């Protein structure tokens, strides 16, 4: 089973975490690139139903990516 965790952190915090846990960190590398010009767009209801169901472990949910 796959578990993903996503966090928004300052670059300095990420750098320190990578240095501290170097053997436990994997970085996406495609064609020798580790930075990519794409953006994530999240669709949700006005009441944030998708976010809330995800945050509270509801199993049946879906994602839409563009």
Phi and psi in radians as a Rosetta constraint file:
Dihedral C 1 N 2 CA 2 C 2 CIRCULARHARMONIC -1.710 0.35
Dihedral N 2 CA 2 C 2 N 3 CIRCULARHARMONIC 2.400 0.35
Dihedral C 2 N 3 CA 3 C 3 CIRCULARHARMONIC -2.207 0.35
Dihedral N 3 CA 3 C 3 N 4 CIRCULARHARMONIC 2.191 0.35
Dihedral C 3 N 4 CA 4 C 4 CIRCULARHARMONIC -1.955 0.35
Dihedral N 4 CA 4 C 4 N 5 CIRCULARHARMONIC 2.485 0.35
Dihedral C 4 N 5 CA 5 C 5 CIRCULARHARMONIC -2.237 0.35
Dihedral N 5 CA 5 C 5 N 6 CIRCULARHARMONIC 2.341 0.35
Dihedral C 5 N 6 CA 6 C 6 CIRCULARHARMONIC -2.151 0.35
Dihedral N 6 CA 6 C 6 N 7 CIRCULARHARMONIC 2.361 0.35
Dihedral C 6 N 7 CA 7 C 7 CIRCULARHARMONIC -2.410 0.35
Dihedral N 7 CA 7 C 7 N 8 CIRCULARHARMONIC 2.628 0.35
Dihedral C 7 N 8 CA 8 C 8 CIRCULARHARMONIC -1.878 0.35
Dihedral N 8 CA 8 C 8 N 9 CIRCULARHARMONIC 2.061 0.35
Dihedral C 8 N 9 CA 9 C 9 CIRCULARHARMONIC -2.346 0.35
Dihedral N 9 CA 9 C 9 N 10 CIRCULARHARMONIC 2.656 0.35
Dihedral C 9 N 10 CA 10 C 10 CIRCULARHARMONIC -1.107 0.35
Dihedral N 10 CA 10 C 10 N 11 CIRCULARHARMONIC 2.572 0.35
Dihedral C 10 N 11 CA 11 C 11 CIRCULARHARMONIC -0.970 0.35
Dihedral N 11 CA 11 C 11 N 12 CIRCULARHARMONIC -0.653 0.35
Dihedral C 11 N 12 CA 12 C 12 CIRCULARHARMONIC -1.125 0.35
Dihedral N 12 CA 12 C 12 N 13 CIRCULARHARMONIC -0.643 0.35
Dihedral C 12 N 13 CA 13 C 13 CIRCULARHARMONIC -1.176 0.35
Dihedral N 13 CA 13 C 13 N 14 CIRCULARHARMONIC -0.738 0.35
Dihedral C 13 N 14 CA 14 C 14 CIRCULARHARMONIC -1.091 0.35
Dihedral N 14 CA 14 C 14 N 15 CIRCULARHARMONIC -0.793 0.35
Dihedral C 14 N 15 CA 15 C 15 CIRCULARHARMONIC -1.034 0.35
Dihedral N 15 CA 15 C 15 N 16 CIRCULARHARMONIC -0.791 0.35
Dihedral C 15 N 16 CA 16 C 16 CIRCULARHARMONIC -1.115 0.35
Dihedral N 16 CA 16 C 16 N 17 CIRCULARHARMONIC -0.707 0.35
Dihedral C 16 N 17 CA 17 C 17 CIRCULARHARMONIC -1.119 0.35
Dihedral N 17 CA 17 C 17 N 18 CIRCULARHARMONIC -0.718 0.35
Dihedral C 17 N 18 CA 18 C 18 CIRCULARHARMONIC -1.129 0.35
Dihedral N 18 CA 18 C 18 N 19 CIRCULARHARMONIC -0.736 0.35
Dihedral C 18 N 19 CA 19 C 19 CIRCULARHARMONIC -1.115 0.35
Dihedral N 19 CA 19 C 19 N 20 CIRCULARHARMONIC -0.687 0.35
Dihedral C 19 N 20 CA 20 C 20 CIRCULARHARMONIC -1.253 0.35
Dihedral N 20 CA 20 C 20 N 21 CIRCULARHARMONIC -0.708 0.35
Dihedral C 20 N 21 CA 21 C 21 CIRCULARHARMONIC -1.977 0.35
Dihedral N 21 CA 21 C 21 N 22 CIRCULARHARMONIC 0.632 0.35
Dihedral C 21 N 22 CA 22 C 22 CIRCULARHARMONIC -0.815 0.35
Dihedral N 22 CA 22 C 22 N 23 CIRCULARHARMONIC -0.724 0.35
Dihedral C 22 N 23 CA 23 C 23 CIRCULARHARMONIC -1.346 0.35
Dihedral N 23 CA 23 C 23 N 24 CIRCULARHARMONIC -0.227 0.35
Dihedral C 23 N 24 CA 24 C 24 CIRCULARHARMONIC -1.812 0.35
Dihedral N 24 CA 24 C 24 N 25 CIRCULARHARMONIC 0.023 0.35
Dihedral C 24 N 25 CA 25 C 25 CIRCULARHARMONIC -1.918 0.35
Dihedral N 25 CA 25 C 25 N 26 CIRCULARHARMONIC 2.350 0.35
Dihedral C 25 N 26 CA 26 C 26 CIRCULARHARMONIC -2.029 0.35
Dihedral N 26 CA 26 C 26 N 27 CIRCULARHARMONIC 2.408 0.35
Dihedral C 26 N 27 CA 27 C 27 CIRCULARHARMONIC -2.096 0.35
Dihedral N 27 CA 27 C 27 N 28 CIRCULARHARMONIC 2.289 0.35
Dihedral C 27 N 28 CA 28 C 28 CIRCULARHARMONIC -1.091 0.35
Dihedral N 28 CA 28 C 28 N 29 CIRCULARHARMONIC 2.239 0.35
Dihedral C 28 N 29 CA 29 C 29 CIRCULARHARMONIC -2.361 0.35
Dihedral N 29 CA 29 C 29 N 30 CIRCULARHARMONIC 1.975 0.35
Dihedral C 29 N 30 CA 30 C 30 CIRCULARHARMONIC -2.138 0.35
Dihedral N 30 CA 30 C 30 N 31 CIRCULARHARMONIC 2.029 0.35
Dihedral C 30 N 31 CA 31 C 31 CIRCULARHARMONIC 1.008 0.35
Dihedral N 31 CA 31 C 31 N 32 CIRCULARHARMONIC 0.710 0.35
Dihedral C 31 N 32 CA 32 C 32 CIRCULARHARMONIC 1.203 0.35
Dihedral N 32 CA 32 C 32 N 33 CIRCULARHARMONIC 0.192 0.35
Dihedral C 32 N 33 CA 33 C 33 CIRCULARHARMONIC -1.815 0.35
Dihedral N 33 CA 33 C 33 N 34 CIRCULARHARMONIC 2.440 0.35
Dihedral C 33 N 34 CA 34 C 34 CIRCULARHARMONIC -2.126 0.35
Dihedral N 34 CA 34 C 34 N 35 CIRCULARHARMONIC -0.003 0.35
Dihedral C 34 N 35 CA 35 C 35 CIRCULARHARMONIC -2.204 0.35
Dihedral N 35 CA 35 C 35 N 36 CIRCULARHARMONIC 2.382 0.35
Dihedral C 35 N 36 CA 36 C 36 CIRCULARHARMONIC -2.325 0.35
Dihedral N 36 CA 36 C 36 N 37 CIRCULARHARMONIC 2.540 0.35
Dihedral C 36 N 37 CA 37 C 37 CIRCULARHARMONIC -1.655 0.35
Dihedral N 37 CA 37 C 37 N 38 CIRCULARHARMONIC 1.357 0.35
Dihedral C 37 N 38 CA 38 C 38 CIRCULARHARMONIC -2.424 0.35
Dihedral N 38 CA 38 C 38 N 39 CIRCULARHARMONIC 2.860 0.35
Dihedral C 38 N 39 CA 39 C 39 CIRCULARHARMONIC -2.279 0.35
Dihedral N 39 CA 39 C 39 N 40 CIRCULARHARMONIC 2.659 0.35
Dihedral C 39 N 40 CA 40 C 40 CIRCULARHARMONIC -1.753 0.35
Dihedral N 40 CA 40 C 40 N 41 CIRCULARHARMONIC 2.287 0.35
Dihedral C 40 N 41 CA 41 C 41 CIRCULARHARMONIC -2.061 0.35
Dihedral N 41 CA 41 C 41 N 42 CIRCULARHARMONIC 2.167 0.35
Dihedral C 41 N 42 CA 42 C 42 CIRCULARHARMONIC -1.860 0.35
Dihedral N 42 CA 42 C 42 N 43 CIRCULARHARMONIC 2.279 0.35
Dihedral C 42 N 43 CA 43 C 43 CIRCULARHARMONIC -1.816 0.35
Dihedral N 43 CA 43 C 43 N 44 CIRCULARHARMONIC 2.392 0.35
Dihedral C 43 N 44 CA 44 C 44 CIRCULARHARMONIC -2.712 0.35
Dihedral N 44 CA 44 C 44 N 45 CIRCULARHARMONIC 3.008 0.35
Dihedral C 44 N 45 CA 45 C 45 CIRCULARHARMONIC -1.456 0.35
Dihedral N 45 CA 45 C 45 N 46 CIRCULARHARMONIC 2.888 0.35
Dihedral C 45 N 46 CA 46 C 46 CIRCULARHARMONIC -1.016 0.35
Dihedral N 46 CA 46 C 46 N 47 CIRCULARHARMONIC -0.447 0.35
Dihedral C 46 N 47 CA 47 C 47 CIRCULARHARMONIC -1.612 0.35
Dihedral N 47 CA 47 C 47 N 48 CIRCULARHARMONIC 0.130 0.35
Dihedral C 47 N 48 CA 48 C 48 CIRCULARHARMONIC 1.011 0.35
Dihedral N 48 CA 48 C 48 N 49 CIRCULARHARMONIC 0.756 0.35
Dihedral C 48 N 49 CA 49 C 49 CIRCULARHARMONIC -1.068 0.35
Dihedral N 49 CA 49 C 49 N 50 CIRCULARHARMONIC -0.712 0.35
Dihedral C 49 N 50 CA 50 C 50 CIRCULARHARMONIC -1.129 0.35
Dihedral N 50 CA 50 C 50 N 51 CIRCULARHARMONIC -0.787 0.35
Dihedral C 50 N 51 CA 51 C 51 CIRCULARHARMONIC -1.057 0.35
Dihedral N 51 CA 51 C 51 N 52 CIRCULARHARMONIC -0.840 0.35
Dihedral C 51 N 52 CA 52 C 52 CIRCULARHARMONIC -1.109 0.35
Dihedral N 52 CA 52 C 52 N 53 CIRCULARHARMONIC -0.705 0.35
Dihedral C 52 N 53 CA 53 C 53 CIRCULARHARMONIC -1.171 0.35
Dihedral N 53 CA 53 C 53 N 54 CIRCULARHARMONIC -0.619 0.35
Dihedral C 53 N 54 CA 54 C 54 CIRCULARHARMONIC -1.214 0.35
Dihedral N 54 CA 54 C 54 N 55 CIRCULARHARMONIC -0.785 0.35
Dihedral C 54 N 55 CA 55 C 55 CIRCULARHARMONIC -1.159 0.35
Dihedral N 55 CA 55 C 55 N 56 CIRCULARHARMONIC -0.430 0.35
Dihedral C 55 N 56 CA 56 C 56 CIRCULARHARMONIC -1.868 0.35
Dihedral N 56 CA 56 C 56 N 57 CIRCULARHARMONIC 0.334 0.35
Dihedral C 56 N 57 CA 57 C 57 CIRCULARHARMONIC 1.303 0.35
Dihedral N 57 CA 57 C 57 N 58 CIRCULARHARMONIC 0.305 0.35
Dihedral C 57 N 58 CA 58 C 58 CIRCULARHARMONIC -1.116 0.35
Dihedral N 58 CA 58 C 58 N 59 CIRCULARHARMONIC 2.257 0.35
Dihedral C 58 N 59 CA 59 C 59 CIRCULARHARMONIC -1.385 0.35
Dihedral N 59 CA 59 C 59 N 60 CIRCULARHARMONIC -0.722 0.35
Dihedral C 59 N 60 CA 60 C 60 CIRCULARHARMONIC -1.546 0.35
Dihedral N 60 CA 60 C 60 N 61 CIRCULARHARMONIC 1.838 0.35
Dihedral C 60 N 61 CA 61 C 61 CIRCULARHARMONIC -2.655 0.35
Dihedral N 61 CA 61 C 61 N 62 CIRCULARHARMONIC 3.064 0.35
Dihedral C 61 N 62 CA 62 C 62 CIRCULARHARMONIC -2.491 0.35
Dihedral N 62 CA 62 C 62 N 63 CIRCULARHARMONIC 2.827 0.35
Dihedral C 62 N 63 CA 63 C 63 CIRCULARHARMONIC -2.197 0.35
Dihedral N 63 CA 63 C 63 N 64 CIRCULARHARMONIC 2.553 0.35
Dihedral C 63 N 64 CA 64 C 64 CIRCULARHARMONIC -2.121 0.35
Dihedral N 64 CA 64 C 64 N 65 CIRCULARHARMONIC 2.167 0.35
Dihedral C 64 N 65 CA 65 C 65 CIRCULARHARMONIC -2.101 0.35
Dihedral N 65 CA 65 C 65 N 66 CIRCULARHARMONIC 2.483 0.35
